């Protein structure tokens, strides 16, 4: 699942909470319309004309911001939450694409006369995103929760069909939870450890053990998502939906696509290699000798299959992130696909986070789709650090 905002943006919201006693959820709400009353909003600068800005708010509407003489403009570095550390800037320092928090007085038609503007520069946010991506890649692990030890505060996470990682939490571990109907990290809410269930997708970042089999988490983000695997039975390009005969749920499901959905397609060669790995994993699980001499302990596939990264986990996420994107127009009826989607809130329609095509050999190697779902879960779950997500 794609991530559209980094942790740096969450820091901006935290700064808002420190700067004002108003509830945090109001910071991204609809613009205030009562002229003269206190107003605030968060969004991205769309245009600048003299002392007037147009802000594309996180809630959706565009808001006109007027910056009067004497307004306080501050530049906050990503990750900072204390306005005491913010640097004073001028109106000339603002650029299109910068993220900002605006406080002031409501004017007509939802406009705001700004008294304070807190800015996170677009370049600063991009740098923070890159740093987060690298850190999640280096110190992170993710997959499907296969077991929970409430007493120990730990989770066993299936990274691949043959490799699991035990994620340990402490009193200092922070938790985030994805919304049921959203693919955006920016919509995730502060969570608790008891929200995490078996079958959830989970990512954690922290200190890894030398063998890579344990991770003491500083941060955990989790969500309940739907894994779908099957063949396309119909395509409705006008409504950006497809219908898939899901072999996991044993029924058809309507999958909707939006601007955040990712569509990719495996080459026949890569699909065969991954199917080879899944077949080896199945043999290992049954106590037989894995294909190609693979050892269950290492999780490292033999031959041309993806190789392991430090700690023993095959780096499927990095490999899959390099697959070229496709569009809905590239799909055809009877194509085999695997999809990770939101749970949805009503009916039998879900929103795609990621669709992967060209998976016929993989579904053949994993007839019930569960091994394949575990294989791709780490790549599909969006998380902080940019569109690629932490790995």
Rosetta blueprint (number, residue, H / E / L):
1 X L
2 X L
3 X L
4 X L
5 X L
6 X L
7 X H
8 X H
9 X H
10 X H
11 X H
12 X H
13 X H
14 X H
15 X H
16 X H
17 X H
18 X H
19 X H
20 X L
21 X L
22 X L
23 X L
24 X H
25 X H
26 X H
27 X H
28 X H
29 X L
30 X L
31 X L
32 X L
33 X L
34 X L
35 X L
36 X L
37 X L
38 X E
39 X E
40 X E
41 X E
42 X E
43 X E
44 X E
45 X E
46 X E
47 X E
48 X E
49 X E
50 X L
51 X L
52 X E
53 X E
54 X E
55 X E
56 X E
57 X E
58 X L
59 X L
60 X L
61 X L
62 X E
63 X E
64 X E
65 X E
66 X E
67 X E
68 X E
69 X E
70 X E
71 X E
72 X E
73 X E
74 X E
75 X E
76 X L
77 X L
78 X L
79 X L
80 X L
81 X L
82 X L
83 X H
84 X H
85 X H
86 X L
87 X E
88 X E
89 X L
90 X L
91 X H
92 X H
93 X H
94 X L
95 X L
96 X L
97 X L
98 X L
99 X E
100 X E
101 X E
102 X E
103 X E
104 X E
105 X E
106 X E
107 X L
108 X H
109 X H
110 X H
111 X L
112 X E
113 X E
114 X E
115 X E
116 X E
117 X E
118 X E
119 X E
120 X E
121 X L
122 X H
123 X H
124 X H
125 X H
126 X H
127 X H
128 X H
129 X H
130 X H
131 X H
132 X H
133 X H
134 X H
135 X H
136 X H
137 X H
138 X H
139 X H
140 X E
141 X E
142 X E
143 X E
144 X E
145 X E
146 X E
147 X E
148 X E
149 X E
150 X L
151 X L
152 X L
153 X L
154 X E
155 X E
156 X E
157 X E
158 X E
159 X E
160 X E
161 X L
162 X L
163 X E
164 X E
165 X E
166 X E
167 X E
168 X E
169 X L
170 X L
171 X L
172 X L
173 X L
174 X E
175 X E
176 X E
177 X E
178 X L
179 X L
180 X L
181 X L
182 X L
183 X L
184 X L
185 X H
186 X H
187 X H
188 X L
189 X E
190 X E
191 X L
192 X L
193 X H
194 X H
195 X H
196 X L
197 X L
198 X L
199 X L
200 X L
201 X E
202 X E
203 X E
204 X E
205 X E
206 X E
207 X E
208 X E
209 X L
210 X L
211 X L
212 X L
213 X L
214 X E
215 X E
216 X E
217 X E
218 X E
219 X E
220 X E
221 X E
222 X E
223 X E
224 X L
225 X L
226 X E
227 X E
228 X E
229 X E
230 X E
231 X E
232 X E
233 X E
234 X E
235 X E
236 X E
237 X H
238 X H
239 X H
240 X L
241 X E
242 X E
243 X E
244 X E
245 X E
246 X E
247 X L
248 X L
249 X L
250 X L
251 X E
252 X E
253 X E
254 X E
255 X E
256 X E
257 X L
258 X L
259 X L
260 X L
261 X L
262 X E
263 X E
264 X E
265 X E
266 X L
267 X L
268 X H
269 X H
270 X H
271 X H
272 X H
273 X H
274 X H
275 X H
276 X H
277 X H
278 X H
279 X H
280 X H
281 X H
282 X H
283 X H
284 X H
285 X H
286 X L
287 X L
288 X L
289 X L
290 X L
291 X H
292 X H
293 X H
294 X L
295 X L
296 X L
297 X L
298 X L
299 X L
300 X L
301 X L
302 X L
303 X L
304 X L
305 X L
306 X L
307 X L
308 X E
309 X L
310 X L
311 X L
312 X L
313 X L
314 X E
315 X L
316 X H
317 X H
318 X H
319 X H
320 X H
321 X H
322 X L
323 X L
324 X L
325 X E
326 X L
327 X L
328 X H
329 X H
330 X H
331 X L
332 X L
333 X L
334 X L
335 X L
336 X E
337 X E
338 X E
339 X E
340 X E
341 X E
342 X L
343 X L
344 X L
345 X L
346 X L
347 X L
348 X L
349 X E
350 X E
351 X E
352 X E
353 X E
354 X E
355 X E
356 X E
357 X E
358 X L
359 X L
360 X H
361 X H
362 X H
363 X H
364 X H
365 X H
366 X L
367 X L
368 X L
369 X L
370 X H
371 X H
372 X H
373 X H
374 X H
375 X H
376 X H
377 X H
378 X H
379 X H
380 X H
381 X L
382 X L
383 X L
384 X L
385 X L
386 X L
387 X L
388 X L
389 X L
390 X L
391 X L
